[in-house]
Amino acid sequence: MKIKNILDSKDRIIISELLKDGRMKYTTLAKKLNITPAAIKERVERLIEKKILRISALLNTQKLYPLTASIGIETDADGANLLIRKLRNCPLVFHLIRTSGSHNLILNMVSTDISLVDDFLNKQIRSEPGIKHVEVNLGNAITVPEFNQIRLFYSQDSETAPCGLRFDDEMRCSNCPAFTKEG
């Protein structure tokens, strides 16, 4: 299935404009495309419904997290599935990719400092059964793209985070290295 078959030229322009400014008014878009604001609204709603488009806020991760880590994890199949379930909603993790090759998973995370990366590795990854090898590459903050979608807080009704730790009163994970430092 080609993008050309899913999106027409108006859809592509709408998406391009919303990527530049997600708060652009439908009336502004309508003038650019010479169609009604109602037609723009209908197209945007259809793109959202088909999960082609999602409008959300992006954060400048360089301002919040000066360090990133790319973590290659070699584990058995059960371990990979467990880590995906456990870490898919972690506020530190911005990419979690199942791979083939020397690693089963590649995890990319943001961090305030190297001790947070170390705590995360020990508490969230190395402590799990089936982990065979972990390789870490540290880097400066994410450079491209400058703005990224990351989770700062959980917004779930559950008392337990996806990784199994309990939430505190501020909906942060208690004892999670993302929010606490042992001293």
RADAWO-V979595 format. One record per backbone hydrogen bond with DSSP energy under -1.0 kcal/mol. NH is the residue of the N-H (numbers start at 1). CO is the residue of the C=O. Records with the same first field share a line. If there is no record, write none. Layout:
# RADAWO-V979595
NH=CO, CO
This chain:
# RADAWO-V979595
6=2
7=3
12=8
13=9
14=10
15=11
16=12
17=13
18=14
19=15
20=16
21=17
24=21
29=25
30=26
31=27
32=28
33=29
34=30
35=30
40=36
41=37
42=38
43=39
44=40
45=41
46=42
47=43
48=44
49=45
50=46
51=48
52=47
53=47
59=148
61=59
63=60
65=61
67=111
68=139
69=109
70=137
71=107
72=135
73=105
74=133
76=130
80=76
81=77
82=78
83=79
84=80
85=81
86=82
87=83
88=84
90=87
94=108
95=108
97=106
99=104
104=73
105=73
106=97
107=71
108=95
109=69
110=92
111=67
117=113
118=114
119=115
120=116
121=117
122=118
123=119
124=120
125=121
126=121
128=125
131=128
132=74
133=74
135=72
137=70
139=68
148=59
154=171
161=165
164=161
167=159
168=172
171=168
174=166
176=173
179=176
180=176
